[in-house]
Amino acid sequence: MYGPRMLIGIALAAFATNILAGLQGPQLDPSTWAMPATIALGATLQAWAGAWLVRRFVQQPLTLVEPRDVSAFLGASVVSCLINATLTTAALWLRGRSTASLPLSWGIWWIGDLLGVLIATPILLTLFARPREAWAPRRLSVGL
């Protein structure tokens, strides 16, 4: 909704969340920052790609009232969520994670990101998107 200027916020939030989630005591070893940095990079690239795909393939202004636009939004979500799952799983592999567990890790990461996008995005659109007259009346139905 707010363009590329939000990418830095996405990167910082993803990095901070994963640093805090991974800390187990007062560790400030820079090597513990590699995975959170990779996840932040993946989240940022994923958000950028998703926004680009939506702007490219979904009619603007974004209202998601036509079946074609809803399908394009779903497709953009599916494709963009491949980015962080793939990048993070590759980083896990490079760090020595067992290759047997990588497909499951990739799938869980992809499904988790995809569900987050498909659940949160429409709700956020009803709260903040323009044009207001297209989104505000759908706040209750989309939320439910």
Solvent accessible surface area in square Angstrom, and as a share of the most:
residue,aa,sasa,rsa
1,M,109,0.49
2,Y,99,0.38
3,G,22,0.21
4,P,100,0.63
5,R,170,0.62
6,M,92,0.41
7,L,39,0.19
8,I,116,0.59
9,G,35,0.33
10,I,59,0.30
11,A,25,0.19
12,L,111,0.55
13,A,59,0.46
14,A,17,0.13
15,F,55,0.23
16,A,47,0.37
17,T,84,0.49
18,N,36,0.18
19,I,25,0.13
20,L,129,0.64
21,A,84,0.65
22,G,46,0.44
23,L,61,0.30
24,Q,149,0.66
25,G,46,0.45
26,P,139,0.87
27,Q,79,0.35
28,L,131,0.65
29,D,72,0.37
30,P,104,0.65
31,S,68,0.44
32,T,49,0.28
33,W,103,0.36
34,A,53,0.41
35,M,25,0.11
36,P,11,0.07
37,A,48,0.37
38,T,29,0.17
39,I,22,0.11
40,A,7,0.05
41,L,94,0.47
42,G,0,0.00
43,A,21,0.16
44,T,23,0.13
45,L,76,0.38
46,Q,21,0.09
47,A,34,0.26
48,W,130,0.45
49,A,12,0.10
50,G,14,0.13
51,A,41,0.32
52,W,125,0.44
53,L,28,0.14
54,V,21,0.12
55,R,120,0.44
56,R,143,0.52
57,F,89,0.37
58,V,4,0.02
59,Q,117,0.52
60,Q,87,0.39
61,P,85,0.53
62,L,30,0.15
63,T,25,0.15
64,L,21,0.11
65,V,91,0.52
66,E,88,0.40
67,P,105,0.66
68,R,152,0.55
69,D,4,0.02
70,V,60,0.35
71,S,69,0.45
72,A,20,0.16
73,F,15,0.06
74,L,79,0.40
75,G,34,0.32
76,A,6,0.05
77,S,4,0.03
78,V,58,0.33
79,V,77,0.45
80,S,5,0.03
81,C,0,0.00
82,L,65,0.32
83,I,53,0.27
84,N,6,0.03
85,A,0,0.00
86,T,73,0.43
87,L,55,0.27
88,T,0,0.00
89,T,16,0.10
90,A,45,0.35
91,A,14,0.11
92,L,32,0.16
93,W,135,0.47
94,L,134,0.66
95,R,146,0.53
96,G,64,0.62
97,R,104,0.38
98,S,69,0.44
99,T,89,0.52
100,A,90,0.70
101,S,36,0.23
102,L,19,0.09
103,P,94,0.59
104,L,123,0.61
105,S,19,0.13
106,W,80,0.28
107,G,20,0.19
108,I,109,0.56
109,W,74,0.26
110,W,49,0.17
111,I,81,0.41
112,G,41,0.40
113,D,35,0.18
114,L,18,0.09
115,L,92,0.46
116,G,38,0.37
117,V,42,0.24
118,L,54,0.27
119,I,109,0.56
120,A,45,0.35
121,T,38,0.22
122,P,30,0.19
123,I,64,0.32
124,L,81,0.40
125,L,5,0.02
126,T,2,0.01
127,L,77,0.38
128,F,101,0.42
129,A,4,0.03
130,R,163,0.60
131,P,31,0.20
132,R,66,0.24
133,E,133,0.60
134,A,24,0.19
135,W,3,0.01
136,A,38,0.30
137,P,103,0.65
138,R,56,0.20
139,R,100,0.36
140,L,133,0.66
141,S,80,0.51
142,V,45,0.26
143,G,43,0.42
144,L,170,0.85
